[in-house]
């Protein structure tokens, strides 16, 4: 597990997206390393003081959030606990590359493999690292089970499975992630930078990118 989480909506840094071949090369290198030990990635739902954690929920940028890296973004929260938070932006497609290019880049056998996979901006932290957010029907020892519905895997095996039709039923491939230090996300929520919404498979995985933010914002929890 990383020692710290940094660069929420107030952080600095931008992921770099260049040519398709460079993206493919960077992606397979990134997927070779898991982001942290999957056995350590099952945070509690809430503290003993009643403070709710947001693991497994959607963090939706408020209309007034001006940071261009997060403006009108929808973030799936993979982890949120006393030590900080980590999430993946799911509504910004930036490029596409072929499964064959990725698998060949990893030294695998791409014979007979066709089709392309979209690449998404996952957040401003560690933009050269790839993650696959997916439905919970797929799992390996390196998979982080976020909840009963969704998991996250960072390994080359999941790309091979996806390319050959034996991967998860639904998946989104992202580069980079959004991270917050302890207490940082809570502060941003208090200032109204974000709202919280229930998870939705359609918002996470469908390709109607132009309406994802509107749909997520409309489904937000209303607090009184």
Secondary structure, 3 states (H helix, E strand, C coil): CCCCCCCCCCCCCCCCCCCHHHHHHHHHHHHCCCCCCHHHCCCCCECCCCCECCCCCEEEECCCCCCCCCCCCEEEEEEEECCEEEEEECCCEEEEEEHHHHHHHCCCCCCCCCCEEEEEECCCEEEEEEEEEEECCCCCCCCEECCCCEEEECCHHHHHHHHCCCCCCCEEEEEEEEEECCCHHHHHHHCCCEEEECCCHHHHHCCCHHHHHHHHHHCECCCC
